[in-house]
Amino acid sequence: MAQLLTNADKRTCYCAELSASDIGKKVCVMGWAQRQRDLGGLIFIDLRDRSGIIQLAFDSDTEKDVFDMAFTVRAEFVLCAHGIVRARSSVNPNIPTGNIEIAVTELKILSSAQTPPFEIVENSKVNPELRLKHRYLDLRRPDMQGNIIARSKITKIARDYYADCGFMDIETPCLIKPSPEGARDYLVPSRVHPGRFYALPQSPQLYKQLLMVSGFDRYFQIARCFRDEDLRADRQPEFTQLDTEMSFVTADEVMAVHEGFIKYLFKEFFGKELGYDFPKMPWREAMDRFGSDKPDTRFGFELKNLSEILAGCEFKVFSGAISAGGSVRGINVKGGARFTRKEIDSLTDFAKIYKAKGLAWLKISENGEISSSYAKFLTDAENEAIRVAMEAENGDLILIVADKNEVVFDSLGALRCECAKRMGLLDPNVFNFLWVTEFPLLEWSEEDGRFYAKHHPFTSPMDEDMQYIDSDPGRVRAKAYDIVLNGVELGGGSVRIHSEDVQKKMFEILGLTLDEANEKFGYLLEAFKYGVPPHAGLAFGLDRLVTLLLGLEDIRDVIAFPKVQNASELMSGAPGVADPKGLDELCIAVTKSDEE
């Protein structure tokens, strides 16, 4: 039977806070039994809390009822132990408290426990679905607790930094008007307004802009956001943004403040100085050199455009792609001649994931022997021109894709990272930050026959490109910027449109009539009539930021209760079936059930 805590049972410290300097001190600790070891006349219990482990000792000097109670303890029992800190007779160098133990004078079993479905140990190899099903147990594991504690420290550092920079922490609503752009909204039916719906925010975008109109010139929020989209390892349907907005600033000023945060974070969290200014790279340059708007610059393998060399060649795979408006580009995987033919074939399959029809290659061995999938279709002069353009040397592997530019960039951008991964070039101890700037304002959808906003419809065009807004909208660049770390976008933002006329023009380009714009964004346009300061902002993906800083691969490892690939939560069973009475009150009829 569980025992109760009394006023005398006051925890004096966490388990791992004790050290040799505490020898002789009376203490009271509480936590979970990691394991119990019965050695006959001796019993040892490893007691675990969020700080770590301390050994509890029971011997011939222990009161009999206390010793007998220790005998009944099993893994994951919840205990309260009073005792005196003493030196351990056998030191355990693997834990910080390995040179001390607590000689227990009083023991309470606060809660018993069944045998858990997996052992509560660090770096568990248990099936991830089983861990998520019993997430409350998974979160007891030291590495998982360390992740969540680290996340808490990072959010505190963020709050401290932005408060010191004059930002005000202001909450924005979680029940908002559905938005027509971007990913799908999660909808919440209104009982008071039958047939009408709230949406959960994909970001606090419009509200933080309205805060700038309100005169709060520096806003900050740890904001919960929701997007009903397909999941990946670094995506969740509900996630957290470190969200900001500033008035009377330029893009460079915004980037300087947030770059300062990253440097402050590294100093406070890692004790490491980032002694360099983050480079800025225009979007066009990033795509041409790395095939990605979030380039990993820890290694080379940069893209080279071979289109001019091959435009007139007889090999239709190359020349046909160029004449159709695409391009032929390649990467030089320095030292890649080590890849076998089977490995090159697997790289071909990898490129096809990104819609490449195939992968042309040329390998130069260390002694200069050449093997190739395309060389026989080209003239000697064309082959030599490729080798010169690609700066090919002995030991190199040339990989070439010919297709639409989008496919060429996507496939080669991914291939350079895949090759670097296979060759062990991705050093986790190197942190290469950069800003990617001057994104396209719009992107054209062939499927829908219309433009969409590259970031969102409130991003300001670059002043010098406004001349093309009517004649050539696809040419217009945005005052947008992303901060990238080692090939991952950490956050992004932009200077916002603060002119009512420019905002209306943006809606027009996106295919919204004035009536539609007023229906969907009328409150923003109305606010713009009353004096709008120039403003800009940026949001970091907090979950992703913590994942990268801790060197983890799965974003779920830094979220206490994450969702899985199909947006369900294995522990609670969410989403669930709603009560029919509740649906009736909401005027909702379910037309398709799980059973159907």
Secondary structure, 3 states (H helix, E strand, C coil): CCCCCCCCCCCCCCHHHCCHHHCCCEEEEEEEEEEEEECCCCEEEEEEECCEEEEEEECCCCCHHHHHHHHHCCCCCEEEEEEEEEECCCCCCCCCCCCEEEEEEEEEEEECCCCCCCCCCCCCCCCHHHHHHCHHHHCCCHHHHHHHHHHHHHHHHHHHHHHHCCCEECCCCCCECCCCCCCECEEEECCCCCCCEEEECCCCHHHHHHHHHCCCCEEEEEEEEECECCCCCCCCCEEEEEEEEEECCCHHHHHHHHHHHHHHHHHHHHCCCCCCCCCEEEHHHHHHHHCCCCCCCCCCCCEEECHHHHCCCCCHHHHHHHHCCCEEEEEEECCHHHCCHHHHHHHHHHHHCCCCCCCEEEEECCCCCEEECCHHHCCHHHHHHHHHHCCCCCCCEEEEEEECHHHHHHHHHHHHHHHHHHCCCCCCCCCCEEEEECCECEEEECCCCEEEECCCCCECECHHHHHHCCCCHHHCEECEEEEEECCEEEEEEEEECCCHHHHHHHHHHCCCCHHHHHHHHHHHHHHHHHCCCCEEEEEEEHHHHHHHHCCCCCHHHHCCCCCCCCCCCCCCCCCCCCCHHHHHHCCCCCCCCCCC
